[in-house]
Amino acid sequence: MLKLCRQFAGVIVAEVMVTKRQLGLLFIIIGIGAAAIMFAMDMLGAGQFQGIGPAQRRALLAAALVVCVGLTLLPLGDRPA
């Protein structure tokens, strides 16, 4: 749980910081979720194209890029993000 504490002169600072590993896991989850949503939209028949259209390809490429960024953050460990 995130705790907020007051430091000097009314400045509020978060006590618990997000680590680079946690941020990487969050990026991976978001990327995989976006890819799953793109395939679900394809199965529901959203859009004009049969199969994966050009907009979905770009969205899947962006989701893969987000997953790759998340994978690069994982080995950095418990340092604050």
C-alpha positions in Angstrom: 0.0 0.0 0.0 1.2 3.5 -0.8 1.8 5.7 2.2 2.2 9.4 2.0 4.2 11.3 4.5 4.8 15.0 5.0 8.3 16.2 4.9 9.4 19.7 5.4 7.3 22.8 4.4 4.2 20.9 3.4 5.9 18.7 0.7 4.1 15.3 0.4 6.4 12.4 -0.6 5.5 8.8 -1.3 7.2 6.4 1.1 6.9 3.3 -1.2 8.6 3.7 -4.6 7.9 1.6 -7.7 10.9 -0.4 -8.6 12.1 -1.0 -12.2 11.2 -4.6 -12.0 7.6 -3.7 -11.0 7.4 -1.2 -13.8 8.7 -3.8 -16.2 6.1 -6.3 -15.1 3.4 -3.6 -15.5 4.6 -2.8 -19.1 4.6 -6.5 -19.9 1.0 -7.0 -18.6 -0.2 -3.9 -20.5 1.4 -5.1 -23.7 0.0 -8.6 -23.5 -3.4 -7.2 -22.6 -3.4 -4.9 -25.6 -2.5 -7.8 -27.9 -5.2 -9.9 -26.4 -7.7 -7.1 -26.9 -6.6 -6.8 -30.5 -7.2 -10.5 -31.2 -10.5 -10.4 -29.3 -11.6 -7.5 -31.6 -10.6 -9.5 -34.6 -12.7 -12.5 -33.4 -15.7 -10.3 -32.8 -15.5 -8.9 -36.3 -14.7 -5.3 -35.5 -13.3 -3.5 -38.5 -13.5 -3.8 -42.3 -10.8 -6.5 -42.9 -11.0 -10.2 -42.7 -8.2 -11.3 -40.4 -5.7 -8.8 -39.1 -5.9 -5.4 -40.8 -3.2 -2.7 -41.1 -4.4 -0.8 -38.0 -4.3 -4.0 -35.9 -0.8 -4.8 -37.2 0.4 -1.4 -36.0 -1.3 -1.8 -32.6 0.2 -5.3 -32.2 3.6 -3.9 -33.1 3.2 -1.1 -30.5 2.1 -3.8 -27.9 5.2 -5.8 -28.8 7.4 -2.7 -28.3 5.8 -2.1 -24.9 6.5 -5.8 -23.9 10.2 -5.4 -25.1 10.6 -2.2 -23.0 9.2 -4.2 -20.0 11.6 -7.0 -20.6 14.5 -4.6 -20.6 13.4 -3.2 -17.2 13.2 -6.6 -15.5 16.9 -7.3 -15.0 17.5 -3.8 -13.5 16.1 -5.1 -10.2 14.8 -3.3 -7.2 16.2 0.2 -7.9 13.6 2.9 -7.8 12.1 3.8 -11.2 
